[in-house]
Amino acid sequence: AATLEAAGRRAGLATAWLDLAAARKALGQPARELVEQAAALAEELGLARVIARARQFLADSG
């Protein structure tokens, strides 16, 4: 149960990093590093939806 709880927290963190990156991008601030960190964490956890969102963000950012 503790392992599942920790994975859930890490998944939430990856999603939060993407949300923060989107906010930073909207404000014209650098966001790529946050997205790359979120993508790496999502890949480690096997979170396909978060991985896809991070990849789309990076593709849209050029």
TISESE-202758 format. One record per atom (N, C-alpha, C, CB): x, y, z; residue in three letters. Coordinates in steps of 0.001 Angstrom, whole numbers, plus 500000, padded with zeros to 6 digits. Glycine has a CB too. Layout:
BEGIN
> x | y | z | aa
> X | Y | Z | ala
...
***
This chain:
BEGIN
> x | y | z | aa
> 500822 | 498804 | 500000 | ala
> 500000 | 500000 | 500000 | ala
> 500859 | 501250 | 500000 | ala
> 499069 | 500003 | 501198 | ala
> 501959 | 501224 | 500738 | ala
> 502832 | 502394 | 500787 | ala
> 503463 | 502665 | 499425 | ala
> 503922 | 502200 | 501844 | ala
> 503821 | 501592 | 498711 | thr
> 504415 | 501756 | 497390 | thr
> 503414 | 502369 | 496424 | thr
> 504914 | 500412 | 496853 | thr
> 502178 | 501915 | 496479 | leu
> 501134 | 502465 | 495625 | leu
> 500880 | 503928 | 495964 | leu
> 499841 | 501653 | 495766 | leu
> 500876 | 504243 | 497240 | glu
> 500673 | 505629 | 497670 | glu
> 501816 | 506516 | 497176 | glu
> 500561 | 505709 | 499208 | glu
> 503037 | 506040 | 497276 | ala
> 504192 | 506807 | 496800 | ala
> 504117 | 507014 | 495292 | ala
> 505504 | 506094 | 497171 | ala
> 503718 | 505997 | 494558 | ala
> 503570 | 506126 | 493105 | ala
> 502496 | 507147 | 492769 | ala
> 503228 | 504766 | 492469 | ala
> 501421 | 507156 | 493532 | gly
> 500361 | 508133 | 493316 | gly
> 500848 | 509550 | 493545 | gly
> 499187 | 507842 | 494222 | gly
> 501647 | 509732 | 494575 | arg
> 502201 | 511068 | 494846 | arg
> 503126 | 511502 | 493720 | arg
> 502960 | 511082 | 496189 | arg
> 503936 | 510574 | 493227 | arg
> 504856 | 510903 | 492138 | arg
> 504095 | 511198 | 490850 | arg
> 505850 | 509758 | 491913 | arg
> 503022 | 510481 | 490604 | ala
> 502188 | 510757 | 489428 | ala
> 501571 | 512141 | 489549 | ala
> 501079 | 509683 | 489269 | ala
> 501103 | 512474 | 490735 | gly
> 500553 | 513810 | 490968 | gly
> 501602 | 514883 | 490762 | gly
> 499981 | 513913 | 492373 | gly
> 502825 | 514608 | 491171 | leu
> 503916 | 515553 | 490988 | leu
> 504201 | 515769 | 489510 | leu
> 505172 | 515064 | 491703 | leu
> 504229 | 514705 | 488734 | ala
> 504474 | 514832 | 487296 | ala
> 503391 | 515681 | 486643 | ala
> 504535 | 513444 | 486631 | ala
> 502149 | 515447 | 487022 | thr
> 501036 | 516227 | 486476 | thr
> 501136 | 517683 | 486913 | thr
> 499686 | 515631 | 486920 | thr
> 501499 | 517917 | 488152 | ala
> 501643 | 519288 | 488655 | ala
> 502753 | 520025 | 487912 | ala
> 501933 | 519282 | 490169 | ala
> 503854 | 519329 | 487616 | trp
> 504930 | 519966 | 486851 | trp
> 504435 | 520395 | 485481 | trp
> 506127 | 519015 | 486705 | trp
> 503622 | 519568 | 484839 | leu
> 503081 | 519943 | 483528 | leu
> 502138 | 521133 | 483646 | leu
> 502349 | 518755 | 482889 | leu
> 501325 | 521161 | 484688 | asp
> 500432 | 522302 | 484899 | asp
> 501236 | 523579 | 485121 | asp
> 499499 | 522045 | 486099 | asp
> 502288 | 523485 | 485921 | leu
> 503152 | 524636 | 486171 | leu
> 503845 | 525078 | 484890 | leu
> 504192 | 524304 | 487249 | leu
> 504303 | 524119 | 484097 | ala
> 504953 | 524450 | 482832 | ala
> 503992 | 525183 | 481906 | ala
> 505481 | 523183 | 482151 | ala
> 502749 | 524738 | 481850 | ala
> 501749 | 525408 | 481008 | ala
> 501518 | 526840 | 481487 | ala
> 500417 | 524622 | 481014 | ala
> 501469 | 527033 | 482788 | ala
> 501283 | 528382 | 483335 | ala
> 502492 | 529259 | 483016 | ala
> 501054 | 528322 | 484863 | ala
> 503674 | 528710 | 483172 | arg
> 504889 | 529480 | 482866 | arg
> 504924 | 529857 | 481385 | arg
> 506157 | 528673 | 483242 | arg
> 504559 | 528908 | 480525 | lys
> 504549 | 529177 | 479088 | lys
> 503565 | 530297 | 478771 | lys
> 504188 | 527903 | 478296 | lys
> 502398 | 530256 | 479406 | ala
> 501389 | 531295 | 479184 | ala
> 501904 | 532672 | 479602 | ala
> 500108 | 530961 | 479954 | ala
> 502797 | 532696 | 480576 | leu
> 503377 | 533958 | 481045 | leu
> 504648 | 534332 | 480285 | leu
> 503680 | 533869 | 482531 | leu
> 505006 | 533519 | 479296 | gly
> 506196 | 533783 | 478504 | gly
> 507487 | 533412 | 479206 | gly
> 506236 | 535217 | 478131 | gly
> 507421 | 532544 | 480195 | gln
> 508601 | 532118 | 480949 | gln
> 509041 | 530729 | 480479 | gln
> 508306 | 532109 | 482477 | gln
> 510317 | 530402 | 480678 | pro
> 510808 | 529079 | 480267 | pro
> 510083 | 527951 | 480997 | pro
> 512313 | 528972 | 480521 | pro
> 509773 | 526904 | 480267 | ala
> 509034 | 525791 | 480861 | ala
> 509596 | 524434 | 480456 | ala
> 507578 | 525872 | 480469 | ala
> 510474 | 524409 | 479495 | arg
> 510939 | 523141 | 478926 | arg
> 511538 | 522199 | 479971 | arg
> 511963 | 523413 | 477850 | arg
> 512350 | 522716 | 480899 | glu
> 512987 | 521861 | 481902 | glu
> 511943 | 521156 | 482770 | glu
> 513934 | 522688 | 482784 | glu
> 510897 | 521875 | 483163 | leu
> 509827 | 521258 | 483955 | leu
> 509151 | 520137 | 483178 | leu
> 508787 | 522310 | 484370 | leu
> 508906 | 520378 | 481900 | val
> 508244 | 519373 | 481069 | val
> 509138 | 518144 | 480915 | val
> 507889 | 519958 | 479682 | val
> 510416 | 518366 | 480722 | glu
> 511336 | 517235 | 480585 | glu
> 511397 | 516416 | 481876 | glu
> 512741 | 517731 | 480208 | glu
> 511390 | 517081 | 483026 | gln
> 511385 | 516372 | 484310 | gln
> 510091 | 515582 | 484483 | gln
> 511562 | 517365 | 485480 | gln
> 508979 | 516205 | 484136 | ala
> 507686 | 515525 | 484247 | ala
> 507641 | 514308 | 483334 | ala
> 506536 | 516488 | 483904 | ala
> 508148 | 514459 | 482120 | ala
> 508147 | 513342 | 481172 | ala
> 509006 | 512188 | 481683 | ala
> 508652 | 513806 | 479798 | ala
> 510167 | 512509 | 482232 | ala
> 511052 | 511459 | 482752 | ala
> 510385 | 510714 | 483904 | ala
> 512394 | 512063 | 483217 | ala
> 509762 | 511447 | 484806 | leu
> 509081 | 510812 | 485936 | leu
> 507898 | 509979 | 485449 | leu
> 508604 | 511876 | 486948 | leu
> 507145 | 510509 | 484499 | ala
> 505992 | 509789 | 483968 | ala
> 506426 | 508502 | 483268 | ala
> 505207 | 510680 | 482998 | ala
> 507522 | 508566 | 482530 | glu
> 508024 | 507361 | 481865 | glu
> 508455 | 506321 | 482893 | glu
> 509202 | 507707 | 480933 | glu
> 509096 | 506773 | 483963 | glu
> 509519 | 505860 | 485032 | glu
> 508317 | 505156 | 485654 | glu
> 510301 | 506624 | 486115 | glu
> 507217 | 505876 | 485776 | leu
> 506011 | 505326 | 486396 | leu
> 505078 | 504659 | 485389 | leu
> 505267 | 506418 | 487122 | leu
> 505374 | 504788 | 484091 | gly
> 504527 | 504185 | 483068 | gly
> 503193 | 504896 | 482901 | gly
> 504285 | 502747 | 483397 | gly
> 503200 | 506206 | 483034 | leu
> 501965 | 506992 | 482935 | leu
> 501786 | 507502 | 481508 | leu
> 501985 | 508179 | 483935 | leu
> 501140 | 506715 | 480692 | ala
> 501012 | 507019 | 479265 | ala
> 500358 | 508374 | 479007 | ala
> 500213 | 505934 | 478578 | ala
> 499318 | 508714 | 479751 | arg
> 498608 | 509979 | 479516 | arg
> 499505 | 511179 | 479809 | arg
> 497341 | 510050 | 480382 | arg
> 500263 | 511104 | 480887 | val
> 501167 | 512199 | 481244 | val
> 502316 | 512283 | 480243 | val
> 501714 | 512010 | 482677 | val
> 502816 | 511132 | 479807 | ile
> 503880 | 511105 | 478806 | ile
> 503393 | 511768 | 477520 | ile
> 504342 | 509648 | 478529 | ile
> 502205 | 511412 | 477075 | ala
> 501646 | 511990 | 475849 | ala
> 501479 | 513499 | 475984 | ala
> 500297 | 511339 | 475515 | ala
> 501018 | 513947 | 477136 | arg
> 500832 | 515385 | 477361 | arg
> 502172 | 516115 | 477326 | arg
> 500128 | 515636 | 478709 | arg
> 503187 | 515540 | 477936 | ala
> 504514 | 516156 | 477933 | ala
> 505081 | 516213 | 476516 | ala
> 505469 | 515379 | 478856 | ala
> 504933 | 515135 | 475777 | arg
> 505437 | 515112 | 474398 | arg
> 504719 | 516147 | 473535 | arg
> 505268 | 513710 | 473787 | arg
> 503414 | 516280 | 473723 | gln
> 502662 | 517270 | 472959 | gln
> 503119 | 518677 | 473315 | gln
> 501155 | 517120 | 473212 | gln
> 503341 | 518930 | 474594 | phe
> 503823 | 520235 | 475041 | phe
> 505156 | 520560 | 474371 | phe
> 503971 | 520265 | 476578 | phe
> 506076 | 519594 | 474373 | leu
> 507382 | 519815 | 473758 | leu
> 507258 | 520019 | 472254 | leu
> 508310 | 518640 | 474051 | leu
> 506379 | 519279 | 471609 | ala
> 506171 | 519441 | 470167 | ala
> 505603 | 520821 | 469851 | ala
> 505231 | 518347 | 469631 | ala
> 504671 | 521277 | 470663 | asp
> 504073 | 522592 | 470453 | asp
> 505060 | 523723 | 470716 | asp
> 502858 | 522756 | 471343 | asp
> 506040 | 523456 | 471566 | ser
> 507023 | 524478 | 471927 | ser
> 508149 | 524594 | 470908 | ser
> 507602 | 524175 | 473288 | ser
> 508219 | 523627 | 470013 | gly
> 509239 | 523662 | 468968 | gly
> 510508 | 523156 | 469407 | gly
> 509431 | 524988 | 468465 | gly
***
